[in-house]
Amino acid sequence: MRASAAAAADSISEQTLIREEMNTLVAEVKYDLAHAAVQNARANVYASLGLDTFPLAAIDGNDFDGLKRRAGQLARSQRGAAEASDA
């Protein structure tokens, strides 16, 4: 953000602006990769503990809409648990 404001004020060159924007993109990709690695590690811990994040009981006897609804409920509960552990 700072680089684009400086570019608007013509105080930095276009090359510097492009470099700073690329650095920002690289930082965002690195953050996303780290987040994916954390999610993968969490899944590995769950698997090693034998925890089932999507129990088969949720599938039995449900039609597609029921499965969609149940998957959404599980995703929301896991998101809430993840947010509580991050706090």
Contacts in CASP RR format, 6 or more apart in sequence:
PFRMAT RR
TARGET T0000
AUTHOR 0000-0000-0000
METHOD contacts of the structure
MODEL  1
MRASAAAAADSISEQTLIREEMNTLVAEVKYDLAHAAVQNARANVYASLG
LDTFPLAAIDGNDFDGLKRRAGQLARSQRGAAEASDA
3 12 0 8 1.000
3 16 0 8 1.000
3 17 0 8 1.000
3 20 0 8 1.000
3 21 0 8 1.000
4 17 0 8 1.000
4 21 0 8 1.000
6 12 0 8 1.000
6 17 0 8 1.000
7 14 0 8 1.000
7 16 0 8 1.000
7 17 0 8 1.000
42 82 0 8 1.000
43 53 0 8 1.000
46 53 0 8 1.000
53 74 0 8 1.000
53 78 0 8 1.000
54 71 0 8 1.000
54 74 0 8 1.000
58 67 0 8 1.000
58 70 0 8 1.000
58 71 0 8 1.000
58 74 0 8 1.000
59 67 0 8 1.000
59 70 0 8 1.000
62 70 0 8 1.000
END
